Amino acid sequence: MKKTLLFTYGFLILLTISTALISNLVAVSGLAVGLIMGLSMLKFFLVSFQFMELKKANSFWKGSLIFVLGVIVLVLISLK
């Protein structure tokens, strides 16, 4: 269990560094925004399912979290 948490934590750090690199190296474009939003979604899912133990929750809560996050990301991308 502890090994899985450490692996997830390390992966979150790697995703955060890659997000910072993308935002600094790539000019603001639709591709950069899409990549950053995709990485942010992945980080959100990792935190919620691994550290908040949503993986043990009812299917309704899992589905509603995925649906609401998808709507939020689609709205934010469409504003760009």
Secondary structure, DSSP 8 states (H G I E B T S, - for coil): -HHHHHHHHHHHHHHHHHHHHHHHHS-S-HHHHHHHHHHHHHHHHHIIIIIS-GGGS-HHHHHHHHHHHHHHHHHHHHH-
